[in-house]
Amino acid sequence: MKKLLIEIAASLLVILFIYAGLSKLLNYSEFRFQLGRSPYIASMAGFVAWFMPAAEIISALFLVLKKTRLIGFYASFLLMVLFTGYIYAMLNYSPYLPCSCGGVLSMMSWTQHLYFNVFFVLVSAAGALLMSKPEQINKLQIA
């Protein structure tokens, strides 16, 4: 059962990251333009426009390979926490909400996207915990 749950978590994240990364690259000009309109990352839009899809695709590749899957879960968790934090900040502190998502994700509201991301934060955390050895998990517990 544990192996099946790991496979499901990895598969969900691979689908998400390949879809999102390729969507951003295929619609690069629009994605870059929308990032430039963001009040928090406009000054870094050029870097973020390449880094984000590259990080998503690399994370997906780590998740596909069994030897690097745990690294992929950690990378996925980090990315999803960053994306979720950005969406939270935009929803709560930004005077303007640009559209910087492509494809199916563009049909979601920012609030729906926040919940969507929280789900994938949990999926990536669950995958990492399921792959970790019991002694590694015990180190995480507060004595």
Secondary structure, DSSP 8 states (H G I E B T S, - for coil): -HHHHHHHHHHHHHHHHHHHHHHHHHTHHHHHHHHHT-TTTGGGHHHHHHHHHHHHHHHHHHHHSGGGHHHHHHHHHHHHHHHHHHHHHHHHH-S-------GGGGGS-HHHHHHHHHHHHHHHHHHHHHHS-HHHHHHHS--
